[in-house]
Amino acid sequence: MNNTNTLEISDDLIKSAEAYLARLPKTPEEVIEQWARIGKVVAEQLTETEAMNLLLGNCDVTVEPKSGK
């Protein structure tokens, strides 16, 4: 029994997906470096208490666009 289907996808969409995947981290070192950059940006926005609560898992993170942008 064959459980596969053929799906036609535009070349532009495939190229966009390939470009996106090419930018993703490929090695554990690249993943950790990305996490460190994200952490730095987040840490600059938090008070010490907020950072501690985040590390303890006592709060959730949300992302909002900056006002005026």
C-alpha positions as CSV (number, residue, x, y, z in Angstrom):
1,M,0.0,0.0,0.0
2,N,1.5,3.4,-1.1
3,N,0.9,6.2,1.4
4,T,2.6,9.0,-0.6
5,N,1.2,11.9,-2.6
6,T,2.8,14.2,-5.1
7,L,2.6,17.9,-4.2
8,E,3.6,20.6,-6.7
9,I,5.3,23.6,-5.1
10,S,6.5,26.7,-6.9
11,D,10.2,27.1,-7.5
12,D,10.1,30.5,-5.8
13,L,8.7,29.0,-2.6
14,I,11.3,26.2,-2.7
15,K,14.1,28.7,-3.2
16,S,12.8,30.8,-0.3
17,A,12.7,27.7,1.9
18,E,16.3,26.8,0.9
19,A,17.5,30.3,1.7
20,Y,15.8,30.2,5.1
21,L,17.3,26.8,5.9
22,A,20.8,28.0,4.8
23,R,20.7,30.7,7.5
24,L,19.8,28.3,10.3
25,P,22.6,27.1,12.6
26,K,24.1,23.8,11.5
27,T,26.4,22.8,14.3
28,P,26.0,22.7,18.1
29,E,28.5,25.6,18.3
30,E,26.4,27.7,16.0
31,V,23.2,26.9,18.0
32,I,24.9,27.9,21.2
33,E,26.2,31.1,19.7
34,Q,22.7,32.0,18.5
35,W,21.3,31.3,21.9
36,A,24.0,33.5,23.5
37,R,23.2,36.4,21.1
38,I,19.4,36.1,21.9
39,G,20.2,35.9,25.6
40,K,22.3,39.0,25.4
41,V,19.6,41.0,23.7
42,V,17.0,39.8,26.2
43,A,19.2,40.3,29.3
44,E,19.7,44.0,28.2
45,Q,16.0,44.5,28.5
46,L,15.5,42.8,31.9
47,T,16.0,43.9,35.5
48,E,18.0,41.6,37.7
49,T,14.7,40.3,39.3
50,E,13.1,39.7,36.0
51,A,16.2,37.8,34.7
52,M,16.2,35.7,37.9
53,N,12.6,34.9,37.5
54,L,13.0,34.0,33.9
55,L,15.9,31.6,34.7
56,L,13.9,30.0,37.5
57,G,11.0,29.4,35.0
58,N,8.7,31.7,37.0
59,C,7.6,33.7,33.9
60,D,6.8,33.5,30.2
61,V,8.5,35.5,27.5
62,T,6.6,37.4,24.8
63,V,7.9,39.6,22.0
64,E,6.3,42.9,21.1
65,P,7.4,45.3,18.4
66,K,9.0,48.4,19.7
67,S,6.6,51.4,19.8
68,G,7.0,53.8,17.0
69,K,8.3,51.1,14.5
